[in-house]
Amino acid sequence: MNIISQSIGVLIPMLIVGAVFWIISLIKKDVSVVDSLWSLFFIIAALAVVNELAVISDRAKLVLLLVIIWGLRLSAYITLRHWGHEEDHRYQTIRKNNQPGFAFKSLYMIFVFQALVAWVVALPLFYAMNSTAPLTLLDGLAVLLWLVGMFFEIVSDYQLYQFKKNPDNKGKILTQGLWKYSRHPNYFGEFSVWWGFFVFSLSNDGYISIISPLLMTFLLLKFSGVSLLEKTMKARPGYELYMKNTNAFIPGAANKQGKL
């Protein structure tokens, strides 16, 4: 089975799980559950690939392990963060703008759409896990990128959680820790993780899978990440000054516009 046909087969369980979460969203009247599902899509994809392999290489085992650690951590964090809250305002807006019939429309607008996007982003996993070549220094670089990404995701999420749980910080801006060097260090972490998975794919000539980290970078910067969040954050007192002093994405000394 070639990688393309294998990837098409992987899409089926991703869509099935997406449909299950859609039913859950109908019961809860809250499509925010799709945010908890997002990283689980990749675990499903990786497990489906492993199930099709005649020989499970060391690289396949390593990639599977890293995907599971990343995916479970992110899903658990998002679930706990949302627990006890109403539907995210983004989805409330989508719900309001797509009535009547949003209950059914959400199946393809939210759940099928995210499954398809995740399927494309998962492309490096297909190439990397099908590789039987011995592990090399290139894989070491991939692990390093993954570790950097996980560090930024875990630490920044923890710092933000600690900041938000203090009622004295309501309406304030977190500008300490990793948030001193990037306005969105958690998104930078996600960026690094997926460039790491792409580097894994190069062991199997997976150059075409560069579409994955490029798409993820676009989503983080222009679609559902930085640009969307900053529209709401700009109204907070002091945020424009924060923008001038802190990069939006890449940690480090801010440029004059604080864009990257």
WONOR-V781401 format. One record per pair of residues at least 24 apart in sequence whose C-alpha atoms are under 10 Angstrom apart, sorted by sequence separation. I is the first residue (numbers start at 0). J is the second residue. D is the distance in Angstrom with one decimal. If there is no record, write none. Layout:
# WONOR-V781401
<<I;J;D> <I;J;D>>
This chain:
# WONOR-V781401
<<16;40;8.1> <42;66;6.1> <43;67;9.2> <154;178;9.9> <41;66;6.9> <42;67;5.7> <152;177;9.9> <190;215;6.8> <191;216;9.5> <13;39;9.1> <14;40;9.0> <41;67;8.2> <42;68;9.2> <151;177;7.6> <155;181;9.8> <159;185;9.7> <189;215;8.3> <190;216;6.1> <13;40;6.0> <16;43;8.6> <39;66;9.1> <42;69;9.0> <43;70;9.8> <151;178;10.0> <189;216;8.8> <190;217;9.8> <220;247;9.0> <12;40;9.0> <13;41;8.5> <38;66;8.7> <39;67;8.3> <41;69;9.5> <42;70;6.4> <155;183;8.5> <156;184;8.7> <190;218;9.8> <220;248;8.0> <13;42;9.5> <38;67;9.0> <41;70;7.0> <42;71;8.3> <155;184;6.2> <156;185;6.6> <186;215;9.9> <187;216;9.0> <190;219;7.6> <219;248;9.3> <10;40;9.5> <13;43;6.5> <39;69;9.3> <40;70;8.3> <154;184;8.9> <155;185;5.7> <186;216;9.0> <189;219;8.3> <190;220;9.7> <12;43;7.2> <13;44;6.9> <38;69;7.7> <39;70;5.6> <152;183;9.7> <153;184;9.8> <154;185;8.2> <155;186;9.4> <12;44;7.9> <38;70;4.6> <39;71;6.9> <151;183;9.6> <152;184;7.0> <153;185;7.7> <186;218;9.9> <187;219;8.3> <10;43;9.3> <11;44;9.5> <37;70;8.3> <38;71;7.3> <39;72;9.8> <151;184;5.9> <152;185;4.4> <155;188;8.9> <186;219;6.4> <187;220;9.5> <9;43;8.1> <10;44;7.5> <13;47;9.2> <36;70;9.2> <38;72;8.8> <39;73;8.7> <150;184;9.7> <151;185;5.7> <152;186;7.3> <154;188;9.7> <186;220;8.4> <9;44;5.8> <12;47;7.8> <35;70;9.5> <36;71;9.8> <38;73;6.6> <39;74;6.8> <150;185;9.0> <151;186;8.3> <152;187;7.8> <153;188;8.5> <8;44;9.5> <9;45;8.5> <11;47;9.6> <35;71;9.3> <37;73;8.9> <38;74;6.0> <39;75;10.0> <148;184;9.2> <149;185;8.8> <151;187;7.1> <152;188;4.9> <183;219;9.6> <9;46;9.0> <10;47;9.1> <36;73;9.6> <37;74;7.4> <38;75;9.7> <148;185;8.2> <151;188;4.8> <152;189;6.8> <183;220;9.8> <6;44;8.4> <9;47;5.8> <35;73;7.7> <36;74;6.7> <148;186;8.9> <149;187;9.8> <150;188;7.1> <151;189;8.2> <152;190;9.8> <186;224;7.3> <8;47;8.3> <9;48;6.9> <34;73;9.5> <35;74;4.6> <36;75;9.8> <38;77;9.9> <148;187;7.0> <149;188;6.0> <152;191;9.7> <186;225;7.8> <220;259;9.5> <8;48;8.9> <34;74;7.6> <35;75;7.2> <37;77;9.9> <147;187;9.5> <148;188;3.7> <149;189;7.7> <151;191;8.9> <152;192;9.3> <6;47;9.1> <9;50;10.0> <33;74;9.8> <35;76;8.3> <36;77;9.3> <147;188;6.9> <148;189;5.9> <150;191;10.0> <151;192;9.8> <183;224;8.7> <5;47;9.1> <6;48;7.9> <9;51;9.5> <32;74;9.9> <35;77;5.7> <36;78;9.2> <146;188;9.0> <147;189;9.6> <148;190;7.0> <149;191;8.2> <150;192;9.9> <183;225;7.0> <5;48;7.4> <8;51;9.6> <34;77;6.9> <35;78;5.6> <145;188;8.4> <147;190;10.0> <148;191;4.7> <149;192;6.9> <182;225;8.6> <34;78;8.0> <35;79;9.3> <144;188;9.1> <145;189;8.9> <147;191;6.7> <148;192;4.8> <32;77;9.1> <33;78;9.9> <35;80;10.0> <145;190;9.4> <146;191;8.5> <147;192;7.5> <148;193;8.4> <183;228;9.5> <2;48;9.4> <5;51;7.9> <31;77;9.8> <32;78;7.7> <35;81;9.1> <144;190;9.3> <145;191;6.2> <146;192;7.5> <148;194;9.2> <183;229;9.8> <5;52;9.9> <31;78;9.3> <34;81;9.4> <144;191;5.6> <145;192;4.4> <148;195;8.5> <182;229;9.4> <143;191;9.3> <144;192;6.0> <145;193;7.5> <147;195;9.3> <32;81;8.8> <143;192;9.1> <144;193;8.4> <145;194;7.9> <146;195;8.8> <31;81;8.2> <32;82;10.0> <141;191;9.4> <142;192;8.8> <144;194;7.0> <145;195;5.2> <0;51;8.6> <141;192;8.5> <144;195;4.9> <145;196;7.5> <0;52;9.2> <141;193;9.3> <143;195;7.5> <144;196;8.4> <31;84;9.9> <34;87;9.8> <141;194;7.7> <142;195;6.5> <31;85;8.7> <32;86;8.8> <141;195;4.2> <142;196;8.3> <144;198;8.9> <29;84;10.0> <31;86;5.7> <32;87;9.6> <140;195;7.4> <141;196;6.4> <29;85;7.5> <30;86;6.9> <31;87;6.0> <139;195;9.6> <141;197;7.7> <142;198;9.0> <182;238;9.9> <28;85;9.5> <29;86;5.2> <30;87;8.3> <31;88;9.3> <138;195;8.7> <141;198;5.3> <142;199;8.4> <27;85;10.0> <28;86;8.1> <29;87;8.1> <31;89;8.9> <66;124;8.9> <137;195;9.9> <138;196;9.3> <140;198;7.5> <141;199;5.7> <190;248;9.6> <27;86;9.4> <31;90;6.8> <139;198;9.4> <140;199;8.5> <141;200;9.3> <182;241;8.1> <190;249;9.8> <30;90;6.8> <31;91;9.2> <138;198;7.1> <139;199;8.9> <141;201;9.8> <172;232;8.8> <181;241;9.8> <182;242;7.6> <187;247;9.3> <188;248;9.6> <29;90;8.2> <30;91;8.8> <63;124;8.5> <137;198;7.0> <138;199;5.7> <181;242;9.4> <186;247;9.7> <187;248;5.9> <188;249;9.6> <29;91;8.7> <62;124;7.3> <137;199;7.2> <138;200;9.1> <170;232;9.7> <179;241;8.9> <182;244;9.7> <183;245;9.7> <184;246;9.6> <186;248;7.2> <187;249;6.4> <137;200;9.8> <138;201;8.9> <172;235;7.9> <181;244;9.5> <182;245;6.3> <183;246;8.4> <184;247;8.4> <185;248;9.0> <186;249;9.3> <187;250;7.9> <30;94;9.0> <63;127;9.9> <135;199;9.8> <137;201;8.2> <138;202;8.0> <171;235;7.4> <172;236;8.4> <174;238;9.8> <180;244;8.9> <181;245;5.8> <182;246;6.1> <183;247;6.0> <184;248;6.5> <29;94;9.7> <59;124;8.5> <62;127;7.5> <63;128;7.9> <134;199;9.5> <137;202;7.8> <170;235;6.9> <171;236;7.7> <172;237;7.6> <173;238;9.8> <179;244;8.8> <180;245;5.9> <181;246;4.9> <182;247;4.7> <183;248;5.5> <184;249;7.6> <59;125;9.3> <61;127;9.8> <62;128;6.9> <170;236;8.2> <171;237;8.3> <172;238;7.1> <179;245;6.7> <180;246;6.5> <181;247;5.5> <182;248;6.3> <183;249;8.3> <184;250;7.0> <59;126;9.5> <61;128;8.8> <135;202;8.5> <171;238;9.0> <174;241;7.6> <178;245;8.3> <179;246;8.8> <180;247;8.7> <181;248;5.5> <182;249;8.8> <183;250;8.7> <59;127;6.7> <60;128;7.8> <134;202;8.4> <173;241;9.5> <178;246;9.4> <180;248;8.7> <181;249;6.2> <182;250;8.4> <58;127;7.0> <59;128;4.1> <124;193;9.9> <127;196;7.9> <130;199;9.3> <133;202;8.8> <172;241;8.4> <178;247;9.7> <180;249;8.0> <181;250;4.7> <58;128;6.3> <59;129;7.0> <123;193;8.7> <126;196;9.8> <127;197;8.1> <130;200;8.0> <132;202;6.9> <174;244;9.9> <180;250;4.8> <181;251;7.0> <56;127;9.8> <57;128;8.9> <58;129;8.6> <59;130;7.4> <123;194;9.3> <126;197;8.9> <127;198;8.6> <128;199;8.6> <129;200;8.9> <130;201;9.2> <131;202;8.7> <132;203;7.8> <174;245;8.7> <179;250;8.5> <180;251;5.2> <181;252;8.8> <30;102;9.3> <56;128;7.4> <58;130;7.2> <59;131;8.3> <121;193;9.1> <123;195;9.5> <124;196;6.7> <127;199;5.4> <128;200;7.9> <130;202;6.5> <131;203;8.2> <178;250;8.6> <179;251;8.8> <180;252;6.8> <181;253;8.3> <29;102;9.9> <37;110;9.3> <40;113;8.9> <41;114;9.4> <44;117;9.0> <55;128;7.8> <56;129;7.9> <57;130;9.2> <58;131;7.5> <61;134;9.9> <120;193;8.4> <123;196;6.0> <124;197;7.8> <126;199;8.2> <127;200;4.1> <129;202;9.5> <130;203;5.3> <177;250;7.9> <179;252;9.6> <180;253;7.7> <28;102;8.5> <36;110;9.1> <40;114;6.9> <44;118;7.6> <54;128;9.9> <55;129;8.0> <56;130;7.2> <57;131;8.0> <58;132;8.2> <122;196;9.3> <123;197;5.1> <126;200;5.1> <127;201;7.3> <128;202;9.6> <129;203;7.5> <130;204;9.1> <177;251;9.8> <179;253;10.0> <30;105;7.7> <40;115;9.8> <54;129;8.7> <55;130;9.0> <56;131;5.5> <57;132;9.0> <58;133;7.8> <121;196;8.9> <122;197;8.4> <123;198;8.1> <124;199;7.9> <125;200;7.8> <126;201;7.9> <127;202;6.7> <128;203;8.8> <130;205;9.7> <182;257;9.0> <30;106;9.5> <33;109;7.6> <34;110;9.8> <37;113;7.2> <40;116;9.9> <41;117;6.9> <45;121;8.3> <48;124;8.4> <49;125;9.4> <52;128;8.5> <53;129;9.5> <54;130;9.6> <55;131;8.0> <56;132;8.0> <57;133;7.7> <58;134;6.5> <62;138;9.8> <69;145;9.0> <73;149;9.8> <80;156;10.0> <120;196;10.0> <121;197;9.4> <123;199;7.3> <124;200;6.8> <126;202;8.1> <127;203;6.2> <181;257;9.2> <182;258;9.5> <183;259;9.9> <25;102;6.7> <33;110;6.7> <36;113;9.2> <37;114;7.8> <40;117;6.5> <41;118;7.8> <44;121;7.2> <48;125;6.8> <52;129;7.2> <54;131;7.9> <56;133;8.3> <57;134;7.4> <58;135;9.8> <61;138;9.7> <65;142;8.7> <72;149;9.6> <76;153;9.3> <120;197;9.7> <123;200;5.1> <126;203;5.8> <127;204;8.9> <181;258;9.9> <182;259;9.3> <24;102;8.8> <25;103;9.0> <31;109;9.6> <32;110;9.7> <36;114;9.2> <39;117;9.6> <40;118;7.9> <44;122;9.5> <47;125;9.8> <48;126;9.9> <51;129;9.5> <56;134;9.3> <122;200;8.6> <123;201;8.4> <125;203;9.6> <126;204;7.7> <127;205;7.5> <181;259;8.4> <30;109;7.8> <34;113;9.4> <37;116;9.6> <38;117;8.3> <41;120;8.6> <42;121;9.6> <45;124;6.7> <49;128;7.4> <62;141;9.8> <66;145;9.8> <69;148;9.6> <73;152;8.5> <77;156;9.7> <126;205;5.6> <22;102;9.5> <25;105;9.3> <30;110;8.7> <33;113;8.1> <37;117;7.4> <41;121;6.3> <44;124;8.2> <45;125;7.6> <48;128;7.4> <49;129;8.6> <58;138;8.2> <62;142;9.1> <65;145;8.1> <69;149;7.3> <72;152;9.6> <73;153;8.6> <76;156;8.2> <80;160;8.2> <123;203;9.6> <125;205;8.8> <126;206;9.2> <21;102;9.0> <22;103;10.0> <24;105;9.2> <25;106;9.7> <33;114;9.7> <40;121;8.8> <41;122;9.9> <44;125;8.4> <48;129;8.1> <61;142;9.2> <65;146;9.5> <68;149;9.5> <72;153;8.4> <76;157;9.3> <124;205;9.4> <126;207;9.6> <127;208;10.0> <21;103;9.1> <24;106;9.6> <123;205;6.7> <126;208;7.9> <41;124;8.6> <45;128;8.0> <69;152;9.5> <73;156;9.5> <122;205;8.6> <123;206;8.7> <125;208;9.0> <21;105;7.6> <22;106;8.7> <65;149;9.9> <69;153;9.7> <76;160;9.7> <123;207;8.6> <124;208;8.9> <21;106;6.1> <122;207;8.6> <123;208;5.2> <20;106;9.3> <21;107;9.4> <24;110;9.9> <122;208;5.5> <123;209;7.6> <121;208;8.6> <122;209;8.5> <123;210;8.9> <124;211;9.8> <18;106;7.0> <21;109;8.6> <120;208;8.2> <122;210;8.1> <123;211;6.9> <17;106;8.3> <18;107;9.3> <21;110;6.5> <119;208;8.6> <120;209;9.2> <121;210;9.8> <122;211;6.4> <123;212;8.8> <17;107;9.7> <20;110;7.8> <21;111;9.2> <120;210;7.4> <121;211;6.8> <122;212;9.6> <19;110;9.5> <119;210;7.9> <120;211;4.3> <121;212;9.4> <17;109;9.2> <18;110;7.0> <119;211;6.4> <120;212;7.0> <17;110;5.5> <18;111;7.7> <118;211;9.3> <119;212;9.9> <120;213;8.9> <16;110;9.2> <17;111;6.5> <117;211;9.1> <120;214;7.0> <16;111;9.8> <17;112;9.4> <116;211;9.4> <119;214;8.5> <120;215;6.9> <14;110;8.0> <15;111;9.3> <17;113;8.4> <18;114;9.7> <119;215;9.7> <13;110;9.9> <14;111;6.4> <17;114;6.6> <13;111;8.9> <14;112;9.5> <16;114;8.9> <116;214;8.8> <117;215;9.4> <14;113;9.4> <15;114;9.5> <116;215;9.3> <151;250;9.8> <13;113;9.7> <14;114;6.1> <13;114;6.1> <14;115;8.1> <12;114;9.8> <13;115;8.5> <116;218;10.0> <11;114;9.6> <10;114;7.8> <13;117;8.7> <14;118;9.6> <10;115;7.6> <13;118;7.9> <10;117;9.3> <10;118;6.4> <9;118;8.1> <10;119;9.5> <7;118;8.8> <6;118;7.9> <9;121;10.0> <6;119;9.1> <6;121;9.0> <6;122;7.7> <9;125;9.4> <73;189;10.0> <6;124;9.7> <3;122;9.3> <6;125;6.8> <2;122;9.2> <5;125;8.0> <6;126;9.7> <69;189;9.5> <3;125;8.6> <2;125;6.5> <3;126;9.5> <69;192;8.6> <1;125;9.9> <2;126;6.9> <1;126;10.0> <2;128;10.0> <66;192;9.5> <2;129;7.7> <65;192;9.5> <1;129;9.3> <66;196;8.9> <65;196;9.2> <62;196;7.7> <89;223;9.7> <62;199;8.0> <61;199;9.9> <62;200;9.9> <89;227;9.3> <59;199;9.7> <58;199;8.1> <58;200;9.8> <58;202;9.3>>
